[in-house]
Amino acid sequence: MRLLTPALLSAGLVLFLTALPARSSAAVDEELEELMYSLKRHLKGAAQALQDPSMEAEALDHIAQLQAAAHAAKVLEPSNLDEIPEGERAQHVRSYRRDMAEVLGVLVDMEIDVLEGRREEAAGKLADPLYKLREAAHEKYQD
């Protein structure tokens, strides 16, 4: 039996991807809203867990959930994209992705802090820079 060639695999992937239904703007907005709610919920959970040294596993779980939500959200479009002039939209999306990548970087730093026994430093990152980044992003990207 012959192995599938890269060209055949590529053609199959193209056919598969073109068969997927396009996601509506409303569906993307709903997905983004769910991810932002997850971020909010796990920020609160991480803040509570980081107060108690015996809750390290819970803190790490909340941080992992924050990372997953931030990673998923960074590839979506900001909810106010329709309000941005057409010629500025690509830069607006790029700026949004960059800001979400910054959030993800802080979350990775928080995980390292917890793993290295610096729970207070991890908790400190919630107020600055995470909450500050969140407030700035809400002003810049919410409709």
C-alpha positions, 0 to 999 in steps of 0.5 A: 500500500502506498503512503499518501503523498504530501500533495494529496494530503494538502489537497484533502486538507484544502477540501476539508477546510473549504467544506467547513461553514464560515463562522458569522460575526455574531458567532465569533462575538459570542465565542469571544464573550464566553472566553472573556467570561472565563477569564473573569471567572478564573481571575477571581478564582486565581486571586482567591487561591493565591491567598492560601498556600494550601491551594497551590494546585487550585491556583495553578489550575486557574492560571492554566484556564486563564492561559487557555482562554487568553490563547483562544481569544487572541486569534479572534477579532475584537468585538468593536472591529465593525466600528473601526474604519476599513483601512485601520482594521488590520492594524486594530486586529494586530494590536488586539492580538499583541495585547492578548499575547502580552496577557498570555506572557504575564500569565506564564510568568504567574505560573512560574512564580507559583511553581517556584514558591513565589505566590505573593509575586504571582498574586501581585501580577493580578493587580499590576499588570493584569487588571490594568491590561484588562481595563485598557483593553476594555476601553480599546476593544469593546463595542 
